[in-house]
């Protein structure tokens, strides 16, 4: 009984530490966004020439995107990561699961870092083409309509359904993709990140419609992603959102003609 009680105490202690770490990372990311992510948005509504894309500015935009992805995605991935940490602890009382749990989370975030790099390059090209405002939102009605339409159509694709299935069920993912060791934790994190990217990339692209530093837009998408992944009716919500986005895209495109 004493050994069982000690094990339960250690398990609870590890979960609290790791959950606190996840909460801290998420809070720091949101704090960085709330302070402007190093970008002066006070003159976003003023007519000005676009910022020159120097290496330092590109790095700042990449940091902004990566911070957004951390703020928006880590909270909805927390159940998966916490269950992974619990299973790691139960495998061996001698070794701490915290290192492998952070490795899993780092693998997950590496995938979103890749997306952030792609988004940065896309923003650079859109900026060069004069299709973004100072608020980093699309100035082209046609582009905005196409993004809405694409995001809506993607909600109905088999790839979206397959990725959402694994994101909604941590037990299913871990039972089918378990790999031992630290290298296995990294592989699992990357694998889960790819499922998550396959589920949510089109929703992240919507940031180009509302503005990549529009905090209200960011909060709405974050809450939707969490509901889609965590609620039992997430798949129905996905279809409803898809229909709404398609309708919005068609309305915008019709008005643009």
N, C-alpha and C positions, 0 to 999 in steps of 0.2 A: 504493500500500500504506500509506503514511504517513497519507493522508487517511482510509482505511478504519479504520486503527488508532485514529486520533484520534476518529472518529465512535463506534466501539465503546466507547472510554474514556468519552466524554461520556454515552452511553446508559447505561452501567453506573453512572456517577456519579449521574445523575438518578434512576435507579431506586432506588439505595440511599438517597438523600436522601428521596425520597417515601415509600418503604417505612418508613424510620425515623420519618418524620412520622406515618404511619398508626399505627405501633406505639405511638408516644408518646401520641397522642390516645386510643387504646384503653386504654392503661395508666392514663392519668389518669382516664378514666371509671370504670374498675374500682376505682381507688384511692378515688375519691369515694364509690362505693357501699360499699366495705369500711369506710369510716369513718362510715357511716350516712347519707350524703347530706344532712347537716344536720338529720336527724330523730332524736330521742331514742327508741330502740326498747327501752331497758332496762325500761320499764314497760308493754311491749306486752301482757303476760299479766295485768295487773292490771285489775280493773273500774274504769273511769273514764268520765267523760263524753267524747264525741267532741270533738276540737279545733275551736274556732270557725273558720269559713272566712273569715278576714280576707284582704285582698288579698295581704299578705306571705306568709301560709300557702299560699294558692293558687299564688303564684309559686314557693314552695319545692317544692310537689308537682309542678308543671310541670317544674321543673329536675330533680327526681328521675326523672320519666318520661323526659325527653329524655336524661339521662345514661345511663339503662338502655338506651335504644334505641341510643345510640352504642356502649356497651360490648358489647351483644348482636349488633349488626348489621354494624358496620364491618369486623370481621375476615372475615366471610363474603363481604362485598362487595369485599374487597381484590383478588382476582384480576381482577375487572372493571376496577377503577380503575387498577391497575398496567398492564394491557394497554392501556387508553386512553392512559395516560401514554407508553408505549413507542411507540404509533402516532403520537402527537402529535410526539414527538421525531424520528421518522423522516421526517415530513412536511417538516421544515425544521430544518437545523442551526443557523440564525442565531437563532431565537427559542426561549426556554426553554419547555418544556411544563409546567413546574411550576405556573404560575399557572392555566392552563386545567385542569390536573388537580385542583387544589384547588377550582376553580369547579365541576367535575363532582361532587366529593365534597360540596360545600356544597349543590348542587341535590338530591343524594340525601338529605342530612340534613334539608333543608327539608320533604320529604315526611314524614319521621318526626317532625319538629317538629309538623306538623299532626296526626299521629296522637297525639302526646303531649298536645296541647291537648285533643283529643277525649277521651282517656283521663282527663285531669284533670277535665273536666266530668262524665264518667260517674262518677268516684270521688266527686265532690262530691254528686251526686244519690243515689248509693248510701249515702253517709255520712248524708245528711239523712234517708233512709228507714230508717236504723238497720240496714242490711244488711251493714255492715263492722265488723270488730273493730278494736281498737287496733293489731293487727298488719297491718291493711289487707287482711284476707282475708274472704271471704264468710262471714257468720254464718248464711246461709240454705242449708239442704241442697238445697232445690228449685232455688235460683239456681245453686248450684255444679254440680248435676247437669245443668241446662239448658246451662250454659256448656260443660261437657265434651261433651255430646251435639252441640251446635252446632259446636264445633271439630272433632269427629270427622267429622260429615257434610260439612263444608266440604272436607275432604281429598279427597273423591271428586268434587268439582264440576269442570266444564270450565274455569271461571275459574282455579281452583287449578292445574290441569295446564298451562294456557297460561302463566300467570305463572311457574311453576316452570321451565318449559322455557327461558325467556329468562334466568332467574337462574342456571341450570345451565350455560348456554353463552354466555360473554362474546363469543366470535367471532360467533355468530349475532346477538346483540343489536347489537353494534357495526357489523356489516355492513348491518343493516337500518335502523338508526336514526342513522347518522352524520350530524352537522351540523358545518359548519366554524365556526371562530371561537370567541371567548369566550362569546358568547350561545348558540352551538350547544352548547358544553360544559355550560352551565347547563341548557339544554333536555334534553340527553341525561341529565344527572344526575337531573333531575326525572322523566324518563320511566323510567329504571331504578328510581328510588325507588318509583314507582307499581307497577311490576311486583313489586318486593320486598314492598311493602305488601300487594298482592293475594295474594302467596304466604304471608305470615306473620302477617297481622293477627289471625287467629283463635288462633294460638299465643300471641301476646302477651296476648290477653284471658284466657288461662289463669292469668295472674299474679293475677287477682282470686280465683282458687280457692285457690292455694297461699300467697298473700300477696305484695303488690307489693314488699315489701322482704325477702322470704325468699331469702337468697343461694343456698341449695341449689337452690331452684326456678328461680332465674334462670340458674344455671350449667347445669342440666339442659336447659332450653329452648334456651340458647345453643349447647350442644353438638349438640343435635338439629338445629337450623336449619343449622349448619355441615355436618353429615353429609348432610342432605337436599339441600343445594345443591352440595356438592363431591364426593360419592361417586357413582360410576357407577350405583349401585343406588338413587339418591335417590328415584326415582318409586315403587319398590317399598316403600321405607321409608315414604314418605308414606301409602301404602295401609295398611301394617301399623299405623302410628301412628293412622290414622283408625279402623281397626277396634278398636284398643285403647281409644281415647277414647270411641267409641260404647258399647262394653261397659261401661266405667267409669261413663259417664253414666247408662245404663239401670239399673245396679246401685244407684247412689246414689238415683235417682228412685224405684225400687221400694222401697227401704228407707225412703224418706221418707213413703211412703203408709201 
